[in-house]
Amino acid sequence: YDDCYDRAMRSFAPYPKAHLVRGKVPDTLATVPIEKVCYLSIDMNIVAPEVAAIEFFWDKCVSGAPIVFDDYGWKTHPLQKKAMDAFAAGKGVGILTLPTGQGLLLKP
């Protein structure tokens, strides 16, 4: 991907509570000052950082928080589905495949 940080900064400028973090996942996760998450969307198109993100944010997600996995149901991304299914099984929850190809998990 091209360097889009400056463009992202301009896009989020009207939202003073938005906090952009520059860098790679999982390297930057520990620098994210978030205690509670009410909605999480994971869409990085690469399995390892997506798994790192859900592992990092899981305990921060409040009960009922929707978690969307963008590439979950696509046949072109079987590793994402396999990894997220394994994560969900370990937590005793399931992931719903949406008609969009995304996966939806609700934090118990």
N, CA, C and O atoms as CSV, one atom per row, in Angstrom:
chain,resi,resn,atom,element,x,y,z
A,1,TYR,N,N,0.827,-1.182,0.000
A,1,TYR,CA,C,0.000,0.000,0.000
A,1,TYR,C,C,0.876,1.251,0.000
A,1,TYR,O,O,1.983,1.251,0.538
A,2,ASP,N,N,0.363,2.307,-0.607
A,2,ASP,CA,C,1.104,3.560,-0.594
A,2,ASP,C,C,0.962,4.208,0.787
A,2,ASP,O,O,0.083,3.840,1.566
A,3,ASP,N,N,1.823,5.164,1.076
A,3,ASP,CA,C,1.787,5.851,2.358
A,3,ASP,C,C,0.573,6.772,2.375
A,3,ASP,O,O,0.525,7.756,1.638
A,4,CYS,N,N,-0.396,6.456,3.207
A,4,CYS,CA,C,-1.645,7.202,3.222
A,4,CYS,C,C,-1.896,7.904,4.559
A,4,CYS,O,O,-3.004,8.375,4.816
A,5,TYR,N,N,-0.879,7.974,5.399
A,5,TYR,CA,C,-1.059,8.543,6.732
A,5,TYR,C,C,-1.547,9.995,6.679
A,5,TYR,O,O,-2.488,10.349,7.389
A,6,ASP,N,N,-0.924,10.838,5.854
A,6,ASP,CA,C,-1.330,12.237,5.770
A,6,ASP,C,C,-2.775,12.368,5.280
A,6,ASP,O,O,-3.532,13.211,5.763
A,7,ARG,N,N,-3.139,11.537,4.330
A,7,ARG,CA,C,-4.521,11.551,3.820
A,7,ARG,C,C,-5.498,11.122,4.928
A,7,ARG,O,O,-6.571,11.705,5.081
A,8,ALA,N,N,-5.107,10.097,5.693
A,8,ALA,CA,C,-5.948,9.643,6.808
A,8,ALA,C,C,-6.080,10.741,7.861
A,8,ALA,O,O,-7.163,10.952,8.406
A,9,MET,N,N,-4.994,11.433,8.147
A,9,MET,CA,C,-5.035,12.533,9.120
A,9,MET,C,C,-6.032,13.606,8.668
A,9,MET,O,O,-6.805,14.118,9.477
A,10,ARG,N,N,-6.010,13.936,7.398
A,10,ARG,CA,C,-6.951,14.931,6.879
A,10,ARG,C,C,-8.398,14.415,6.977
A,10,ARG,O,O,-9.309,15.164,7.330
A,11,SER,N,N,-8.588,13.155,6.665
A,11,SER,CA,C,-9.934,12.580,6.697
A,11,SER,C,C,-10.517,12.570,8.106
A,11,SER,O,O,-11.714,12.788,8.291
A,12,PHE,N,N,-9.675,12.318,9.087
A,12,PHE,CA,C,-10.154,12.224,10.467
A,12,PHE,C,C,-10.040,13.541,11.229
A,12,PHE,O,O,-10.416,13.599,12.400
A,13,ALA,N,N,-9.538,14.587,10.605
A,13,ALA,CA,C,-9.367,15.889,11.264
A,13,ALA,C,C,-10.659,16.416,11.901
A,13,ALA,O,O,-10.588,17.014,12.974
A,14,PRO,N,N,-11.827,16.224,11.296
A,14,PRO,CA,C,-13.051,16.731,11.918
A,14,PRO,C,C,-13.479,15.973,13.180
A,14,PRO,O,O,-14.428,16.381,13.850
A,15,TYR,N,N,-12.802,14.894,13.503
A,15,TYR,CA,C,-13.186,14.049,14.633
A,15,TYR,C,C,-12.105,14.113,15.711
A,15,TYR,O,O,-11.168,13.315,15.694
A,16,PRO,N,N,-12.227,15.045,16.641
A,16,PRO,CA,C,-11.167,15.265,17.624
A,16,PRO,C,C,-10.892,14.072,18.542
A,16,PRO,O,O,-9.814,13.990,19.131
A,17,LYS,N,N,-11.835,13.157,18.671
A,17,LYS,CA,C,-11.610,11.987,19.536
A,17,LYS,C,C,-10.940,10.834,18.792
A,17,LYS,O,O,-10.560,9.837,19.407
A,18,ALA,N,N,-10.795,10.964,17.481
A,18,ALA,CA,C,-10.114,9.920,16.709
A,18,ALA,C,C,-8.623,10.004,16.983
A,18,ALA,O,O,-8.042,11.088,17.016
A,19,HIS,N,N,-8.021,8.854,17.176
A,19,HIS,CA,C,-6.584,8.784,17.461
A,19,HIS,C,C,-5.958,7.815,16.458
A,19,HIS,O,O,-6.151,6.603,16.562
A,20,LEU,N,N,-5.217,8.338,15.499
A,20,LEU,CA,C,-4.572,7.488,14.506
A,20,LEU,C,C,-3.237,7.001,15.039
A,20,LEU,O,O,-2.490,7.748,15.671
A,21,VAL,N,N,-2.955,5.741,14.773
A,21,VAL,CA,C,-1.699,5.135,15.202
A,21,VAL,C,C,-0.945,4.724,13.950
A,21,VAL,O,O,-1.439,3.929,13.150
A,22,ARG,N,N,0.235,5.258,13.786
A,22,ARG,CA,C,1.029,4.941,12.606
A,22,ARG,C,C,1.972,3.781,12.915
A,22,ARG,O,O,2.679,3.784,13.923
A,23,GLY,N,N,1.966,2.807,12.040
A,23,GLY,CA,C,2.865,1.679,12.213
A,23,GLY,C,C,2.188,0.368,11.893
A,23,GLY,O,O,1.027,0.330,11.484
A,24,LYS,N,N,2.926,-0.703,12.085
A,24,LYS,CA,C,2.437,-2.042,11.750
A,24,LYS,C,C,1.821,-2.734,12.958
A,24,LYS,O,O,2.239,-2.539,14.100
A,25,VAL,N,N,0.823,-3.541,12.668
A,25,VAL,CA,C,0.234,-4.417,13.666
A,25,VAL,C,C,0.961,-5.753,13.539
A,25,VAL,O,O,1.087,-6.266,12.428
A,26,PRO,N,N,1.432,-6.320,14.613
A,26,PRO,CA,C,1.113,-6.068,16.004
A,26,PRO,C,C,2.060,-5.101,16.718
A,26,PRO,O,O,1.859,-4.832,17.902
A,27,ASP,N,N,3.068,-4.578,16.054
A,27,ASP,CA,C,4.076,-3.746,16.719
A,27,ASP,C,C,3.480,-2.569,17.479
A,27,ASP,O,O,3.991,-2.199,18.536
A,28,THR,N,N,2.419,-1.981,16.967
A,28,THR,CA,C,1.864,-0.762,17.558
A,28,THR,C,C,0.762,-1.006,18.582
A,28,THR,O,O,0.335,-0.063,19.247
A,29,LEU,N,N,0.294,-2.231,18.727
A,29,LEU,CA,C,-0.853,-2.481,19.600
A,29,LEU,C,C,-0.620,-2.010,21.034
A,29,LEU,O,O,-1.520,-1.431,21.643
A,30,ALA,N,N,0.539,-2.243,21.567
A,30,ALA,CA,C,0.823,-1.864,22.950
A,30,ALA,C,C,0.806,-0.347,23.153
A,30,ALA,O,O,0.736,0.120,24.290
A,31,THR,N,N,0.869,0.420,22.076
A,31,THR,CA,C,0.865,1.879,22.190
A,31,THR,C,C,-0.545,2.459,22.126
A,31,THR,O,O,-0.718,3.674,22.228
A,32,VAL,N,N,-1.547,1.612,21.960
A,32,VAL,CA,C,-2.924,2.072,21.806
A,32,VAL,C,C,-3.555,2.262,23.187
A,32,VAL,O,O,-3.757,1.288,23.912
A,33,PRO,N,N,-3.867,3.506,23.554
A,33,PRO,CA,C,-4.425,3.776,24.886
A,33,PRO,C,C,-5.943,3.572,24.937
A,33,PRO,O,O,-6.700,4.527,25.109
A,34,ILE,N,N,-6.372,2.331,24.787
A,34,ILE,CA,C,-7.804,2.020,24.773
A,34,ILE,C,C,-8.092,1.037,25.905
A,34,ILE,O,O,-7.400,0.034,26.078
A,35,GLU,N,N,-9.144,1.360,26.677
A,35,GLU,CA,C,-9.537,0.471,27.762
A,35,GLU,C,C,-10.797,-0.318,27.424
A,35,GLU,O,O,-10.915,-1.488,27.789
A,36,LYS,N,N,-11.742,0.321,26.723
A,36,LYS,CA,C,-13.000,-0.333,26.376
A,36,LYS,C,C,-13.310,-0.108,24.901
A,36,LYS,O,O,-13.125,0.985,24.365
A,37,VAL,N,N,-13.786,-1.173,24.259
A,37,VAL,CA,C,-14.141,-1.120,22.842
A,37,VAL,C,C,-15.593,-1.553,22.713
A,37,VAL,O,O,-15.983,-2.601,23.229
A,38,CYS,N,N,-16.399,-0.737,22.018
A,38,CYS,CA,C,-17.808,-1.088,21.841
A,38,CYS,C,C,-18.097,-1.603,20.431
A,38,CYS,O,O,-19.173,-2.146,20.182
A,39,TYR,N,N,-17.150,-1.440,19.508
A,39,TYR,CA,C,-17.289,-1.938,18.139
A,39,TYR,C,C,-15.881,-2.140,17.593
A,39,TYR,O,O,-15.019,-1.275,17.745
A,40,LEU,N,N,-15.651,-3.284,16.958
A,40,LEU,CA,C,-14.331,-3.569,16.396
A,40,LEU,C,C,-14.500,-4.112,14.989
A,40,LEU,O,O,-15.291,-5.027,14.760
A,41,SER,N,N,-13.761,-3.549,14.053
A,41,SER,CA,C,-13.755,-4.019,12.671
A,41,SER,C,C,-12.320,-4.373,12.312
A,41,SER,O,O,-11.415,-3.550,12.449
A,42,ILE,N,N,-12.117,-5.598,11.854
A,42,ILE,CA,C,-10.775,-6.061,11.508
A,42,ILE,C,C,-10.728,-6.337,10.011
A,42,ILE,O,O,-11.454,-7.186,9.495
A,43,ASP,N,N,-9.850,-5.596,9.321
A,43,ASP,CA,C,-9.737,-5.712,7.865
A,43,ASP,C,C,-8.322,-5.334,7.446
A,43,ASP,O,O,-8.081,-4.213,6.997
A,44,MET,N,N,-7.392,-6.266,7.591
A,44,MET,CA,C,-6.006,-5.988,7.205
A,44,MET,C,C,-5.525,-6.869,6.062
A,44,MET,O,O,-4.432,-6.669,5.533
A,45,ASN,N,N,-6.344,-7.843,5.682
A,45,ASN,CA,C,-6.036,-8.737,4.568
A,45,ASN,C,C,-4.809,-9.613,4.790
A,45,ASN,O,O,-4.303,-10.224,3.849
A,46,ILE,N,N,-4.333,-9.676,6.013
A,46,ILE,CA,C,-3.179,-10.520,6.361
A,46,ILE,C,C,-3.499,-11.209,7.684
A,46,ILE,O,O,-3.885,-10.545,8.646
A,47,VAL,N,N,-3.347,-12.514,7.745
A,47,VAL,CA,C,-3.790,-13.291,8.894
A,47,VAL,C,C,-3.087,-12.913,10.202
A,47,VAL,O,O,-3.765,-12.660,11.198
A,48,ALA,N,N,-1.774,-12.868,10.230
A,48,ALA,CA,C,-1.041,-12.668,11.485
A,48,ALA,C,C,-1.430,-11.389,12.214
A,48,ALA,O,O,-1.699,-11.453,13.414
A,49,PRO,N,N,-1.475,-10.223,11.553
A,49,PRO,CA,C,-1.881,-9.035,12.293
A,49,PRO,C,C,-3.359,-9.046,12.688
A,49,PRO,O,O,-3.731,-8.457,13.703
A,50,GLU,N,N,-4.194,-9.704,11.904
A,50,GLU,CA,C,-5.600,-9.791,12.268
A,50,GLU,C,C,-5.780,-10.616,13.532
A,50,GLU,O,O,-6.568,-10.254,14.406
A,51,VAL,N,N,-5.060,-11.714,13.631
A,51,VAL,CA,C,-5.112,-12.545,14.840
A,51,VAL,C,C,-4.549,-11.761,16.029
A,51,VAL,O,O,-5.119,-11.797,17.120
A,52,ALA,N,N,-3.450,-11.064,15.825
A,52,ALA,CA,C,-2.868,-10.253,16.901
A,52,ALA,C,C,-3.861,-9.202,17.372
A,52,ALA,O,O,-3.964,-8.941,18.571
A,53,ALA,N,N,-4.588,-8.601,16.449
A,53,ALA,CA,C,-5.556,-7.560,16.805
A,53,ALA,C,C,-6.702,-8.128,17.634
A,53,ALA,O,O,-7.060,-7.553,18.663
A,54,ILE,N,N,-7.282,-9.245,17.206
A,54,ILE,CA,C,-8.409,-9.793,17.976
A,54,ILE,C,C,-7.924,-10.276,19.338
A,54,ILE,O,O,-8.647,-10.133,20.324
A,55,GLU,N,N,-6.746,-10.832,19.420
A,55,GLU,CA,C,-6.213,-11.260,20.719
A,55,GLU,C,C,-5.986,-10.057,21.637
A,55,GLU,O,O,-6.261,-10.135,22.834
A,56,PHE,N,N,-5.492,-8.960,21.094
A,56,PHE,CA,C,-5.230,-7.760,21.882
A,56,PHE,C,C,-6.529,-7.101,22.351
A,56,PHE,O,O,-6.638,-6.697,23.508
A,57,PHE,N,N,-7.510,-6.992,21.456
A,57,PHE,CA,C,-8.716,-6.244,21.774
A,57,PHE,C,C,-9.816,-7.060,22.449
A,57,PHE,O,O,-10.742,-6.474,23.010
A,58,TRP,N,N,-9.748,-8.376,22.414
A,58,TRP,CA,C,-10.823,-9.217,22.939
A,58,TRP,C,C,-11.226,-8.844,24.367
A,58,TRP,O,O,-12.405,-8.609,24.629
A,59,ASP,N,N,-10.287,-8.787,25.271
A,59,ASP,CA,C,-10.619,-8.472,26.668
A,59,ASP,C,C,-11.047,-7.025,26.852
A,59,ASP,O,O,-11.640,-6.685,27.876
A,60,LYS,N,N,-10.762,-6.179,25.890
A,60,LYS,CA,C,-11.164,-4.774,25.958
A,60,LYS,C,C,-12.576,-4.563,25.410
A,60,LYS,O,O,-13.197,-3.535,25.681
A,61,CYS,N,N,-13.083,-5.522,24.649
A,61,CYS,CA,C,-14.425,-5.411,24.088
A,61,CYS,C,C,-15.469,-5.610,25.183
A,61,CYS,O,O,-15.394,-6.553,25.970
A,62,VAL,N,N,-16.435,-4.708,25.217
A,62,VAL,CA,C,-17.504,-4.804,26.204
A,62,VAL,C,C,-18.502,-5.882,25.779
A,62,VAL,O,O,-18.560,-6.269,24.612
A,63,SER,N,N,-19.274,-6.351,26.735
A,63,SER,CA,C,-20.296,-7.354,26.446
A,63,SER,C,C,-21.285,-6.798,25.421
A,63,SER,O,O,-21.791,-5.687,25.573
A,64,GLY,N,N,-21.548,-7.572,24.395
A,64,GLY,CA,C,-22.451,-7.164,23.318
A,64,GLY,C,C,-21.771,-6.466,22.161
A,64,GLY,O,O,-22.411,-6.170,21.152
A,65,ALA,N,N,-20.485,-6.198,22.292
A,65,ALA,CA,C,-19.760,-5.502,21.225
A,65,ALA,C,C,-19.746,-6.341,19.949
A,65,ALA,O,O,-19.365,-7.511,19.985
A,66,PRO,N,N,-20.160,-5.754,18.818
A,66,PRO,CA,C,-20.032,-6.474,17.551
A,66,PRO,C,C,-18.586,-6.391,17.052
A,66,PRO,O,O,-17.946,-5.341,17.106
A,67,ILE,N,N,-18.104,-7.522,16.571
A,67,ILE,CA,C,-16.761,-7.596,15.987
A,67,ILE,C,C,-16.942,-8.100,14.564
A,67,ILE,O,O,-17.484,-9.182,14.343
A,68,VAL,N,N,-16.483,-7.309,13.601
A,68,VAL,CA,C,-16.653,-7.636,12.189
A,68,VAL,C,C,-15.306,-8.034,11.601
A,68,VAL,O,O,-14.319,-7.309,11.729
A,69,PHE,N,N,-15.279,-9.191,10.960
A,69,PHE,CA,C,-14.093,-9.675,10.254
A,69,PHE,C,C,-14.379,-9.539,8.761
A,69,PHE,O,O,-15.197,-10.279,8.215
A,70,ASP,N,N,-13.722,-8.617,8.116
A,70,ASP,CA,C,-14.072,-8.260,6.746
A,70,ASP,C,C,-13.899,-9.403,5.752
A,70,ASP,O,O,-14.774,-9.615,4.911
A,71,ASP,N,N,-12.807,-10.137,5.823
A,71,ASP,CA,C,-12.493,-11.150,4.801
A,71,ASP,C,C,-12.928,-12.559,5.202
A,71,ASP,O,O,-12.520,-13.533,4.568
A,72,TYR,N,N,-13.728,-12.676,6.216
A,72,TYR,CA,C,-14.031,-13.962,6.837
A,72,TYR,C,C,-14.627,-15.006,5.895
A,72,TYR,O,O,-14.143,-16.138,5.861
A,73,GLY,N,N,-15.646,-14.664,5.143
A,73,GLY,CA,C,-16.368,-15.665,4.375
A,73,GLY,C,C,-15.949,-15.830,2.926
A,73,GLY,O,O,-16.583,-16.579,2.183
A,74,TRP,N,N,-14.906,-15.155,2.517
A,74,TRP,CA,C,-14.478,-15.221,1.117
A,74,TRP,C,C,-13.597,-16.433,0.868
A,74,TRP,O,O,-12.683,-16.710,1.644
A,75,LYS,N,N,-13.865,-17.148,-0.202
A,75,LYS,CA,C,-13.058,-18.324,-0.547
A,75,LYS,C,C,-11.616,-17.948,-0.870
A,75,LYS,O,O,-10.726,-18.797,-0.834
A,76,THR,N,N,-11.388,-16.683,-1.183
A,76,THR,CA,C,-10.035,-16.218,-1.486
A,76,THR,C,C,-9.220,-15.942,-0.215
A,76,THR,O,O,-8.026,-15.653,-0.296
A,77,HIS,N,N,-9.862,-16.030,0.953
A,77,HIS,CA,C,-9.184,-15.774,2.228
A,77,HIS,C,C,-9.430,-16.912,3.232
A,77,HIS,O,O,-9.881,-16.655,4.348
A,78,PRO,N,N,-9.145,-18.145,2.856
A,78,PRO,CA,C,-9.456,-19.257,3.768
A,78,PRO,C,C,-8.636,-19.225,5.061
A,78,PRO,O,O,-9.088,-19.735,6.086
A,79,LEU,N,N,-7.459,-18.643,5.026
A,79,LEU,CA,C,-6.638,-18.608,6.240
A,79,LEU,C,C,-7.254,-17.701,7.303
A,79,LEU,O,O,-7.152,-17.982,8.497
A,80,GLN,N,N,-7.898,-16.606,6.868
A,80,GLN,CA,C,-8.560,-15.726,7.821
A,80,GLN,C,C,-9.691,-16.472,8.533
A,80,GLN,O,O,-9.813,-16.407,9.756
A,81,LYS,N,N,-10.509,-17.176,7.763
A,81,LYS,CA,C,-11.625,-17.922,8.345
A,81,LYS,C,C,-11.120,-18.975,9.312
A,81,LYS,O,O,-11.637,-19.099,10.423
A,82,LYS,N,N,-10.131,-19.722,8.909
A,82,LYS,CA,C,-9.582,-20.776,9.761
A,82,LYS,C,C,-9.025,-20.194,11.067
A,82,LYS,O,O,-9.269,-20.738,12.144
A,83,ALA,N,N,-8.294,-19.116,10.971
A,83,ALA,CA,C,-7.697,-18.501,12.163
A,83,ALA,C,C,-8.761,-17.925,13.088
A,83,ALA,O,O,-8.680,-18.095,14.304
A,84,MET,N,N,-9.755,-17.246,12.527
A,84,MET,CA,C,-10.784,-16.645,13.369
A,84,MET,C,C,-11.709,-17.706,13.958
A,84,MET,O,O,-12.181,-17.555,15.085
A,85,ASP,N,N,-11.974,-18.774,13.213
A,85,ASP,CA,C,-12.754,-19.882,13.772
A,85,ASP,C,C,-12.021,-20.509,14.952
A,85,ASP,O,O,-12.640,-20.839,15.963
A,86,ALA,N,N,-10.722,-20.672,14.831
A,86,ALA,CA,C,-9.929,-21.243,15.929
A,86,ALA,C,C,-9.955,-20.317,17.145
A,86,ALA,O,O,-10.093,-20.776,18.279
A,87,PHE,N,N,-9.822,-19.022,16.904
A,87,PHE,CA,C,-9.882,-18.062,18.004
A,87,PHE,C,C,-11.244,-18.138,18.692
A,87,PHE,O,O,-11.324,-18.249,19.915
A,88,ALA,N,N,-12.305,-18.077,17.904
A,88,ALA,CA,C,-13.664,-18.101,18.444
A,88,ALA,C,C,-13.927,-19.386,19.227
A,88,ALA,O,O,-14.506,-19.346,20.313
A,89,ALA,N,N,-13.507,-20.516,18.682
A,89,ALA,CA,C,-13.704,-21.793,19.372
A,89,ALA,C,C,-13.009,-21.782,20.733
A,89,ALA,O,O,-13.543,-22.302,21.713
A,90,GLY,N,N,-11.842,-21.198,20.786
A,90,GLY,CA,C,-11.113,-21.093,22.041
A,90,GLY,C,C,-11.823,-20.234,23.071
A,90,GLY,O,O,-11.586,-20.375,24.270
A,91,LYS,N,N,-12.687,-19.348,22.612
A,91,LYS,CA,C,-13.458,-18.475,23.504
A,91,LYS,C,C,-14.866,-19.005,23.738
A,91,LYS,O,O,-15.635,-18.424,24.503
A,92,GLY,N,N,-15.204,-20.118,23.072
A,92,GLY,CA,C,-16.528,-20.700,23.241
A,92,GLY,C,C,-17.643,-19.930,22.547
A,92,GLY,O,O,-18.791,-19.949,22.991
A,93,VAL,N,N,-17.300,-19.256,21.464
A,93,VAL,CA,C,-18.286,-18.497,20.703
A,93,VAL,C,C,-18.214,-18.891,19.234
A,93,VAL,O,O,-17.282,-19.577,18.813
A,94,GLY,N,N,-19.183,-18.464,18.471
A,94,GLY,CA,C,-19.195,-18.734,17.042
A,94,GLY,C,C,-19.214,-17.444,16.250
A,94,GLY,O,O,-19.488,-16.369,16.783
A,95,ILE,N,N,-18.919,-17.571,14.973
A,95,ILE,CA,C,-18.917,-16.424,14.067
A,95,ILE,C,C,-19.984,-16.660,13.006
A,95,ILE,O,O,-20.042,-17.730,12.400
A,96,LEU,N,N,-20.822,-15.661,12.786
A,96,LEU,CA,C,-21.870,-15.721,11.783
A,96,LEU,C,C,-21.320,-15.200,10.463
A,96,LEU,O,O,-20.755,-14.107,10.418
A,97,THR,N,N,-21.476,-15.962,9.394
A,97,THR,CA,C,-21.081,-15.487,8.070
A,97,THR,C,C,-22.224,-14.648,7.507
A,97,THR,O,O,-23.354,-15.120,7.387
A,98,LEU,N,N,-21.918,-13.407,7.165
A,98,LEU,CA,C,-22.914,-12.490,6.623
A,98,LEU,C,C,-22.992,-12.616,5.105
A,98,LEU,O,O,-22.044,-13.100,4.488
A,99,PRO,N,N,-24.093,-12.195,4.486
A,99,PRO,CA,C,-24.214,-12.246,3.027
A,99,PRO,C,C,-23.137,-11.430,2.313
A,99,PRO,O,O,-22.858,-11.667,1.138
A,100,THR,N,N,-22.536,-10.480,3.009
A,100,THR,CA,C,-21.471,-9.654,2.438
A,100,THR,C,C,-20.138,-10.381,2.356
A,100,THR,O,O,-19.198,-9.894,1.729
A,101,GLY,N,N,-20.055,-11.554,2.992
A,101,GLY,CA,C,-18.784,-12.281,3.073
A,101,GLY,C,C,-18.042,-11.973,4.356
A,101,GLY,O,O,-17.029,-12.605,4.655
A,102,GLN,N,N,-18.531,-11.015,5.111
A,102,GLN,CA,C,-17.916,-10.686,6.387
A,102,GLN,C,C,-18.354,-11.682,7.448
A,102,GLN,O,O,-19.331,-12.411,7.273
A,103,GLY,N,N,-17.623,-11.701,8.541
A,103,GLY,CA,C,-18.001,-12.503,9.694
A,103,GLY,C,C,-18.402,-11.579,10.818
A,103,GLY,O,O,-17.830,-10.501,10.973
A,104,LEU,N,N,-19.384,-11.992,11.608
A,104,LEU,CA,C,-19.850,-11.192,12.739
A,104,LEU,C,C,-19.806,-12.038,13.995
A,104,LEU,O,O,-20.346,-13.143,14.046
A,105,LEU,N,N,-19.159,-11.499,14.996
A,105,LEU,CA,C,-19.083,-12.128,16.299
A,105,LEU,C,C,-19.581,-11.098,17.309
A,105,LEU,O,O,-19.190,-9.933,17.254
A,106,LEU,N,N,-20.438,-11.523,18.223
A,106,LEU,CA,C,-20.885,-10.645,19.297
A,106,LEU,C,C,-20.207,-11.089,20.584
A,106,LEU,O,O,-20.317,-12.250,20.977
A,107,LYS,N,N,-19.514,-10.179,21.236
A,107,LYS,CA,C,-18.805,-10.509,22.476
A,107,LYS,C,C,-19.824,-10.842,23.552
A,107,LYS,O,O,-20.704,-10.029,23.836
A,108,PRO,N,N,-19.725,-12.011,24.154
A,108,PRO,CA,C,-20.685,-12.378,25.212
A,108,PRO,C,C,-20.573,-11.451,26.417
A,108,PRO,O,O,-21.303,-11.616,27.394
